[in-house]
Structures are given as C-alpha cells and as structure tokens.
Amino acid sequence: MPEGTPSLVEMTAIVIAVGILAQVLADRVRLPSIVFLLIFGVLVGPDVLGIVDPREFGAGLRAIVTIAVAVILFEGGLQLRLVDVAAVGNSVRNLVTVGVAVTVACAGVTAHYLVGMPWSVAFLFGAIVSVTGPTVIQPLLDRVRVKRRVDTVLRGEGILIDPVGAILAVVVLELIVTADASVWTGLLEFAKRMAAGAAVGLAGGWLLGRLLRARRLFPEELKNLVVLAWVIALFAAADAIAGEAGLAAVVLAGMAVGRESIPRHHQLRRFKSELSVLFISILFILLSAFLRLETLASVGWSGVAVVAVLMLVVRPLGILLSTWRSALTWRERLFLMWISPRGVVAISLASFIALQIGEGAPEFVEAGLTPADGDALLALVFLTIAITVLVQGLTADPISRLLGVHAESSHRAVIVGANEIARALGSRLLHYDWEPVLVDSNSVRTSLARRRGLATVTGNAVDRSTLEEAGVADAAALIGVTPNQEINFLAARLAVDEYHVPAVYPLLVALEEGAHEELVEDMGGHLAFGRRIDVARWNYDLRHGKAVLKVIELGPDAPRGPIQALGLPDEVVPILVVDGRDAVIARAGLVVGPGQRIEVFVRQGVDLDPFGTVEAVDKAAVAV
C-alpha cells in the first residue's frame, strides 16, 4: 500500500465526519448548514488544526469536486418544478442572462479599481462570482422558508446559472491566454458549449426517463444506482465534447427526468437529495480548508470592500433590471437583492484556475499572469463566498420576516380542475397569498388559467407523476372541483395516503351516487364548500354572467357558529372564509363569527342583505 494512502483515508473520514457533524449542529440550532460547514472547514484546515490538507489529494481533488457537483446539479434539476418556474420564468431567464452580464461587468470594474487586479483577471473574477449555485441556495432555503415564487426564483437562478457562469469563466480564461481571440470568438465558443451540454443532457435525460419507466428492466433496489451512474456518464460525455458542458448537461438531464412519469419518483428524489447533502458537506469542508489564511489576508480590507459592493450595489442592480415589470412585489425584490451567496462551483473554478496560473504554463506567462494574480483571484473569490454565506445565511430568516416574505408553513393548494369554479377559486386564493396550482387534462382550460396568472399542470389528476409535478408533496391542501366526483375523491384519497396532504376537500356532485360524505370524513377530508352542488350548472352560470362572486361581511352583531347555521340558500355557495388576510376553504362545521368575510358564488338576483354587508369582488381579479 502506498505511503500516502493511510493519511488520505484518515482525511477523507475526518472530512465526512466533520461535514455531517456540521449538518447535525445546524439542524439543532436552526441555522443554515453552510455557516457551520465553512467554519469547520477552516478549523480542520492547515492553518488551524492542520488535520486536513486538500492539496494532499492532488489531481484527485478535482475528480471528487467534479463528480459531487454533477450529482448536486442533477438533483437540483430534478427538484426544479417547471410549473413553478413558469410563473416566474421571465425573472429567472433574465437573472441568468442580464443578471450575469451585470455581475461580470460591475464586479470586474470593482475588482480592478479597489484591489488593483489586471483587467483580464478582474473580469475573470466577475465571471466566477456570477454564479450562486444550489450548493448554498438549497440548504439555505430548506432552513429558511419563504414564499413559493421567491423560493422558485432563487432555486431556479442557482440551478441554471451554475453552468452559465462556469462555461463563461472558462471561455474568459481562454480569451485571456489566446492572443488572437476576439469577443465574438468567445461568444461563439460559449454558445457551442451550452448547446453541446443541452443536447447531451436533454437526450440523455429523456432516454433515462424512458428506461426507468420500463417495467422489470432494472431491479427496484438498483434503480437509484443506475441513475447515479448515468448522471456521471452524461457529465463525462458532455465534458469530453466541450469543456464544462457537463454542468449544463446534468441540469437539463435532471429537468428532463423530472418530467417523466417514473414509478416511485419521490424515492428517486429522496435518494438524490440525501446524496446532495453528503456531497455538499464534503465539498465545503475540503474547499474551505484549501485556502491558506495568509493568501486571504493579501487582499485585505479592499477585498471586503469589493464584496460589499457586490452585495449592496451589483446584486440589487441585477435584480432591478432582471425583474423589471414582473409580478414580484417590492418586498420580494428586496429579499432577492439581499440573497446571493456564492458556493462550491465558484470556489472550485477559482481553485483550479489559480493552480493552473501558479504552475507557470507558457500561455499564462505570455498573457502576463503571475502566481500572485492566481492567489489574489482565489483569495477574493473565497472572501466573497465566506462573507456572503455567513452574512446572508445568518440574516436570511430575520430579513424574510421583516419583509413579509417568510412562509411559516406551506401555502400551496393543488386544485383538481381548471374550469370556471377552479379558476375563480385559484384567483381568490392567490389574492390571499396562497400558491394555487390547477391540474386538468384539458389543455384549453389550463391555457385559460395561465392567462390569468395561475400555475397549471396539464395531465390526469389521479396520476402520481401529474400530482408530483403540481407539487402535491409540499401542498397544504388539495381541492377537487371537477364535474366528475370520482376524480375529485380519488385525487383526494391519493393525496392523503401517498403524500400526507394535511387537508383535502373533494367536491361531490348533486344527485350523483358513488362517493358519499361519510367516505370523505373517513379519509380525514372535508366536503368542499360544505354541500353537494351541480358543478356543470355553476360553471355555465359563471361563464355566462348568470352567477358572480361576492363577499358577505359579518357584522359585529352576527352570531358565532357553524357556517351552515347562516342558512344560505341553494343559490349561494360559500367558497372561502376570510379572517384578515387568512383564507380557508369553506366547509360544513367551520365556525364563523363577527368581523369575518365569506366569499360566495351567488346567482344573479339573489338577495344577500339578510346575511351581512355585501360587496362585489373586482371582476378583473376573478378568472371565470
């Protein structure tokens, strides 16, 4: 056995143990794990305890980082729900294009004037720190719950921006060391690598999804390992075609697999999520221990000033330009401006580029780059990661609460159906800060819902993959409002049994047999709106203006009791009970009282005055 093997084995064991310890401590004190990973990495590194020196791994360090990043990015693509991204797609797209351009330009100028970096190295620094990445964003958002669309923008940016920034950094480096290269050459090279990664990733992901759907092709106990091997092979194949294209390939492969109707899809996601936690722990410990403190001190307070400009000027400018005319509120934009921690991809790129420059290859010498430039680049990138991770990781929760974007619990509601009733209900839930997703097999109805700004999934509502695409695993409620009460009931049963959704409301159709109120109660659900209704007729009346949505406000003298005690006639259907900004689905037995509001469907000409103060809901806000 080679002499160095025992020390490498010991260091690997220490890295894994310390990384998992950091995760456990973070969970106990309810702080983002990346804070502890960063601190513990420095502690075990050469400058403090001296028990882990990543340089001892030699070229193997890059292999470890590469494989780990590939799995993490694939898992990120797998978790990225297209139904969520569609609602904020323009903002995410702008962040990985306009936002990257703003960061590269502004960070480059800042690094040149504040630290004195040569222009070439300064813009290389800008390209590297343009990435945020799922290695830091996902652990942070798993700990700090924020509103769904804010969460989606940050996760979507982190997952999609990694390959963009990594390929851009490599192209910038090649432009620096290639004397006759032009900007247009660099842009063409960037496009070629992104295209290569996209082609390999989409094709490989689609084929993997098809293979996983085939019955008895792989034993159940081997499916997760088949996926792991496939992901690594895809990454290597794309990288062989074009450098760094593997990052784009695994992200898109994950998204492609996520769209397939794979049996036990949630088990695959859980396995990949657990692997990601392990790899994130290993990577942060290793790469935090990589940088020597004297190198970090070389950039001094001017380096801190660069990071401050990135956080307080460059990021807000990028968010402002990327979310212009979006549906995001100013509070949500302020939170996005604050959250942009850099992660493993940034430090790994900087580490390997610094090593290349330090080796003194002729092309770097001819380009005027010295080992000091490489050290300064690595130090400034690490300082950016350290400050953004620590400051934003520790302040994300209080700032999310201060700005009102914190989500104490899930407010996702899966609505089975996209008819007139469903679209009106979805619009009102959205008004009260719920995150409704409408599921319907009819593409015309889902298209109408999307035009009203509602998230939709086109597919069979009793199919697991369709419900998973709608995010049923994270839902606080499922409401079935189709004219087919069997679909409403079966979707609710599936949501309770398979995904443990805490509240389900299947709608039962008047004068039909089959599912009964007792069956709904037996599974722990509630009859939607507290009564059976003629769904087809109400849809018709809403569509033709024969029924409208109104609000009954209960006065101070209103009795407190179950909603059915109000004696609302059959021509009035309560859909929501609202208290302040809290809205819940109306159901039999729900207690209402003074100061609350009841939103109802009511047929034209019906007098609601005996029940309280009545006002109409703005038609433009209701998707009927």
Solvent accessible surface area in square Angstrom, and as a share of the most:
residue,aa,sasa,rsa
1,M,191,0.85
2,P,98,0.62
3,E,169,0.76
4,G,40,0.39
5,T,40,0.23
6,P,65,0.41
7,S,51,0.33
8,L,56,0.28
9,V,91,0.52
10,E,105,0.47
11,M,14,0.06
12,T,57,0.33
13,A,58,0.45
14,I,52,0.27
15,V,2,0.01
16,I,66,0.33
17,A,62,0.48
18,V,23,0.13
19,G,0,0.00
20,I,67,0.34
21,L,91,0.45
22,A,0,0.00
23,Q,35,0.16
24,V,78,0.45
25,L,63,0.31
26,A,1,0.01
27,D,76,0.40
28,R,189,0.69
29,V,79,0.45
30,R,162,0.59
31,L,56,0.28
32,P,3,0.02
33,S,10,0.07
34,I,0,0.00
35,V,7,0.04
36,F,37,0.16
37,L,0,0.00
38,L,6,0.03
39,I,75,0.38
40,F,32,0.13
41,G,0,0.00
42,V,42,0.24
43,L,75,0.37
44,V,8,0.05
45,G,2,0.02
46,P,34,0.21
47,D,50,0.26
48,V,71,0.41
49,L,115,0.57
50,G,45,0.43
51,I,79,0.40
52,V,1,0.00
53,D,40,0.20
54,P,0,0.00
55,R,98,0.36
56,E,105,0.47
57,F,30,0.12
58,G,47,0.45
59,A,94,0.73
60,G,34,0.32
61,L,4,0.02
62,R,107,0.39
63,A,54,0.42
64,I,61,0.31
65,V,4,0.03
66,T,38,0.22
67,I,69,0.35
68,A,1,0.01
69,V,8,0.04
70,A,1,0.01
71,V,1,0.01
72,I,0,0.00
73,L,1,0.01
74,F,0,0.00
75,E,7,0.03
76,G,0,0.00
77,G,0,0.00
78,L,1,0.01
79,Q,59,0.26
80,L,15,0.07
81,R,30,0.11
82,L,52,0.26
83,V,7,0.04
84,D,12,0.06
85,V,21,0.12
86,A,75,0.58
87,A,65,0.50
88,V,12,0.07
89,G,24,0.23
90,N,98,0.50
91,S,4,0.03
92,V,3,0.02
93,R,134,0.49
94,N,29,0.15
95,L,3,0.02
96,V,20,0.11
97,T,75,0.44
98,V,60,0.34
99,G,7,0.07
100,V,8,0.05
101,A,62,0.48
102,V,18,0.10
103,T,16,0.10
104,V,25,0.14
105,A,50,0.39
106,C,39,0.24
107,A,0,0.00
108,G,0,0.00
109,V,66,0.38
110,T,15,0.09
111,A,0,0.00
112,H,43,0.19
113,Y,154,0.58
114,L,77,0.38
115,V,39,0.22
116,G,58,0.55
117,M,6,0.02
118,P,57,0.36
119,W,104,0.37
120,S,38,0.25
121,V,0,0.00
122,A,0,0.00
123,F,69,0.29
124,L,0,0.00
125,F,0,0.00
126,G,0,0.00
127,A,0,0.00
128,I,0,0.00
129,V,0,0.00
130,S,6,0.04
131,V,0,0.00
132,T,4,0.02
133,G,2,0.02
134,P,1,0.01
135,T,3,0.01
136,V,0,0.00
137,I,1,0.01
138,Q,14,0.06
139,P,20,0.13
140,L,0,0.00
141,L,4,0.02
142,D,99,0.51
143,R,59,0.22
144,V,3,0.01
145,R,109,0.40
146,V,9,0.05
147,K,54,0.23
148,R,44,0.16
149,R,79,0.29
150,V,0,0.00
151,D,14,0.07
152,T,7,0.04
153,V,0,0.00
154,L,1,0.00
155,R,53,0.19
156,G,0,0.00
157,E,4,0.02
158,G,0,0.00
159,I,2,0.01
160,L,42,0.21
161,I,3,0.02
162,D,0,0.00
163,P,4,0.03
164,V,18,0.10
165,G,0,0.00
166,A,0,0.00
167,I,0,0.00
168,L,34,0.17
169,A,0,0.00
170,V,25,0.14
171,V,5,0.03
172,V,21,0.12
173,L,16,0.08
174,E,63,0.28
175,L,52,0.26
176,I,33,0.17
177,V,38,0.22
178,T,59,0.34
179,A,112,0.87
180,D,130,0.68
181,A,33,0.25
182,S,54,0.35
183,V,108,0.62
184,W,198,0.69
185,T,72,0.42
186,G,4,0.04
187,L,89,0.44
188,L,114,0.57
189,E,47,0.21
190,F,44,0.18
191,A,54,0.42
192,K,113,0.48
193,R,18,0.07
194,M,53,0.23
195,A,62,0.48
196,A,18,0.14
197,G,0,0.00
198,A,29,0.22
199,A,64,0.50
200,V,26,0.15
201,G,0,0.00
202,L,91,0.45
203,A,63,0.49
204,G,7,0.07
205,G,0,0.00
206,W,132,0.46
207,L,79,0.39
208,L,0,0.00
209,G,0,0.00
210,R,108,0.39
211,L,48,0.24
212,L,3,0.01
213,R,96,0.35
214,A,42,0.32
215,R,200,0.73
216,R,222,0.81
217,L,87,0.43
218,F,44,0.18
219,P,67,0.42
220,E,91,0.41
221,E,135,0.61
222,L,81,0.40
223,K,24,0.10
224,N,41,0.21
225,L,95,0.47
226,V,34,0.20
227,V,0,0.00
228,L,37,0.18
229,A,63,0.49
230,W,64,0.22
231,V,1,0.00
232,I,58,0.29
233,A,61,0.47
234,L,18,0.09
235,F,15,0.06
236,A,58,0.45
237,A,47,0.36
238,A,0,0.00
239,D,47,0.25
240,A,90,0.70
241,I,116,0.59
242,A,18,0.14
243,G,33,0.31
244,E,25,0.11
245,A,0,0.00
246,G,0,0.00
247,L,9,0.04
248,A,2,0.02
249,A,0,0.00
250,V,0,0.00
251,V,2,0.01
252,L,41,0.21
253,A,1,0.00
254,G,0,0.00
255,M,32,0.14
256,A,15,0.12
257,V,0,0.00
258,G,15,0.15
259,R,143,0.52
260,E,19,0.09
261,S,49,0.32
262,I,11,0.06
263,P,63,0.40
264,R,132,0.48
265,H,5,0.02
266,H,58,0.26
267,Q,78,0.35
268,L,8,0.04
269,R,28,0.10
270,R,142,0.52
271,F,48,0.20
272,K,1,0.00
273,S,40,0.26
274,E,107,0.48
275,L,28,0.14
276,S,4,0.03
277,V,66,0.38
278,L,57,0.28
279,F,37,0.16
280,I,7,0.04
281,S,1,0.00
282,I,23,0.12
283,L,0,0.00
284,F,7,0.03
285,I,0,0.00
286,L,3,0.02
287,L,4,0.02
288,S,4,0.03
289,A,1,0.01
290,F,4,0.02
291,L,12,0.06
292,R,82,0.30
293,L,76,0.38
294,E,111,0.50
295,T,23,0.14
296,L,35,0.18
297,A,73,0.57
298,S,81,0.52
299,V,9,0.05
300,G,34,0.33
301,W,214,0.75
302,S,43,0.28
303,G,0,0.00
304,V,49,0.28
305,A,39,0.30
306,V,0,0.00
307,V,1,0.00
308,A,40,0.31
309,V,43,0.25
310,L,1,0.00
311,M,13,0.06
312,L,114,0.57
313,V,88,0.51
314,V,4,0.02
315,R,23,0.08
316,P,31,0.19
317,L,69,0.34
318,G,5,0.05
319,I,0,0.00
320,L,74,0.37
321,L,87,0.43
322,S,1,0.01
323,T,1,0.00
324,W,157,0.55
325,R,220,0.80
326,S,32,0.20
327,A,82,0.63
328,L,9,0.05
329,T,62,0.36
330,W,156,0.55
331,R,104,0.38
332,E,5,0.02
333,R,42,0.15
334,L,73,0.36
335,F,0,0.00
336,L,0,0.00
337,M,32,0.14
338,W,52,0.18
339,I,0,0.00
340,S,1,0.00
341,P,0,0.00
342,R,11,0.04
343,G,1,0.01
344,V,1,0.00
345,V,8,0.05
346,A,0,0.00
347,I,7,0.03
348,S,9,0.06
349,L,15,0.07
350,A,0,0.00
351,S,0,0.00
352,F,21,0.09
353,I,7,0.04
354,A,11,0.08
355,L,80,0.40
356,Q,73,0.33
357,I,2,0.01
358,G,40,0.39
359,E,139,0.62
360,G,36,0.35
361,A,27,0.21
362,P,95,0.60
363,E,75,0.34
364,F,9,0.04
365,V,93,0.54
366,E,150,0.67
367,A,36,0.28
368,G,51,0.49
369,L,8,0.04
370,T,66,0.38
371,P,73,0.46
372,A,69,0.54
373,D,22,0.12
374,G,0,0.00
375,D,68,0.35
376,A,24,0.19
377,L,0,0.00
378,L,8,0.04
379,A,0,0.00
380,L,0,0.00
381,V,0,0.00
382,F,9,0.04
383,L,21,0.10
384,T,0,0.00
385,I,4,0.02
386,A,14,0.11
387,I,37,0.19
388,T,0,0.00
389,V,0,0.00
390,L,54,0.27
391,V,55,0.32
392,Q,1,0.00
393,G,2,0.02
394,L,84,0.42
395,T,41,0.24
396,A,0,0.00
397,D,47,0.25
398,P,73,0.46
399,I,40,0.20
400,S,0,0.00
401,R,121,0.44
402,L,141,0.70
403,L,22,0.11
404,G,41,0.39
405,V,1,0.01
406,H,34,0.15
407,A,19,0.14
408,E,128,0.57
409,S,61,0.39
410,S,24,0.16
411,H,71,0.32
412,R,1,0.00
413,A,0,0.00
414,V,0,0.00
415,I,0,0.00
416,V,1,0.01
417,G,1,0.01
418,A,0,0.00
419,N,10,0.05
420,E,12,0.05
421,I,0,0.00
422,A,0,0.00
423,R,14,0.05
424,A,0,0.00
425,L,0,0.00
426,G,0,0.00
427,S,11,0.07
428,R,14,0.05
429,L,1,0.00
430,L,79,0.39
431,H,86,0.38
432,Y,10,0.04
433,D,69,0.36
434,W,32,0.11
435,E,35,0.16
436,P,5,0.03
437,V,2,0.01
438,L,0,0.00
439,V,1,0.00
440,D,12,0.06
441,S,84,0.54
442,N,53,0.27
443,S,68,0.44
444,V,102,0.58
445,R,88,0.32
446,T,0,0.00
447,S,32,0.21
448,L,66,0.33
449,A,0,0.00
450,R,117,0.43
451,R,188,0.69
452,R,123,0.45
453,G,53,0.51
454,L,7,0.03
455,A,18,0.14
456,T,14,0.08
457,V,6,0.04
458,T,70,0.41
459,G,18,0.17
460,N,78,0.40
461,A,8,0.06
462,V,50,0.29
463,D,53,0.28
464,R,120,0.44
465,S,22,0.14
466,T,14,0.08
467,L,0,0.00
468,E,10,0.05
469,E,45,0.20
470,A,0,0.00
471,G,0,0.00
472,V,0,0.00
473,A,60,0.47
474,D,53,0.28
475,A,7,0.05
476,A,23,0.18
477,A,4,0.03
478,L,0,0.00
479,I,0,0.00
480,G,0,0.00
481,V,0,0.00
482,T,16,0.09
483,P,69,0.43
484,N,69,0.35
485,Q,1,0.01
486,E,75,0.33
487,I,57,0.29
488,N,0,0.00
489,F,24,0.10
490,L,93,0.46
491,A,0,0.00
492,A,0,0.00
493,R,82,0.30
494,L,22,0.11
495,A,0,0.00
496,V,36,0.21
497,D,74,0.39
498,E,68,0.31
499,Y,21,0.08
500,H,146,0.65
501,V,7,0.04
502,P,102,0.64
503,A,24,0.18
504,V,1,0.01
505,Y,19,0.07
506,P,0,0.00
507,L,0,0.00
508,L,0,0.00
509,V,12,0.07
510,A,31,0.24
511,L,185,0.92
512,E,77,0.35
513,E,153,0.68
514,G,40,0.38
515,A,3,0.02
516,H,81,0.36
517,E,61,0.27
518,E,112,0.50
519,L,75,0.37
520,V,1,0.01
521,E,122,0.55
522,D,111,0.58
523,M,13,0.06
524,G,52,0.50
525,G,3,0.03
526,H,65,0.29
527,L,22,0.11
528,A,0,0.00
529,F,3,0.01
530,G,23,0.23
531,R,59,0.22
532,R,61,0.22
533,I,7,0.04
534,D,65,0.34
535,V,0,0.00
536,A,65,0.50
537,R,132,0.48
538,W,6,0.02
539,N,11,0.06
540,Y,96,0.37
541,D,8,0.04
542,L,6,0.03
543,R,128,0.47
544,H,99,0.44
545,G,38,0.36
546,K,103,0.44
547,A,4,0.03
548,V,28,0.16
549,L,12,0.06
550,K,57,0.24
551,V,9,0.05
552,I,1,0.00
553,E,67,0.30
554,L,4,0.02
555,G,28,0.27
556,P,123,0.77
557,D,137,0.71
558,A,22,0.17
559,P,104,0.65
560,R,164,0.60
561,G,16,0.16
562,P,54,0.34
563,I,9,0.04
564,Q,108,0.48
565,A,77,0.60
566,L,34,0.17
567,G,51,0.49
568,L,17,0.09
569,P,45,0.28
570,D,114,0.59
571,E,70,0.32
572,V,0,0.00
573,V,1,0.00
574,P,5,0.03
575,I,0,0.00
576,L,0,0.00
577,V,5,0.03
578,V,0,0.00
579,D,77,0.40
580,G,44,0.43
581,R,128,0.47
582,D,101,0.52
583,A,4,0.03
584,V,65,0.37
585,I,6,0.03
586,A,0,0.00
587,R,62,0.23
588,A,51,0.40
589,G,37,0.36
590,L,27,0.13
591,V,72,0.41
592,V,1,0.01
593,G,0,0.00
594,P,60,0.38
595,G,48,0.46
596,Q,22,0.10
597,R,57,0.21
598,I,0,0.00
599,E,0,0.00
600,V,0,0.00
601,F,1,0.00
602,V,3,0.02
603,R,30,0.11
604,Q,108,0.48
605,G,84,0.80
606,V,42,0.24
607,D,89,0.46
608,L,7,0.04
609,D,102,0.53
610,P,104,0.65
611,F,42,0.17
612,G,24,0.23
613,T,92,0.54
614,V,44,0.25
615,E,91,0.41
616,A,73,0.57
617,V,18,0.10
618,D,96,0.50
619,K,159,0.68
620,A,82,0.64
621,A,46,0.36
622,V,6,0.04
623,A,1,0.00
624,V,63,0.36
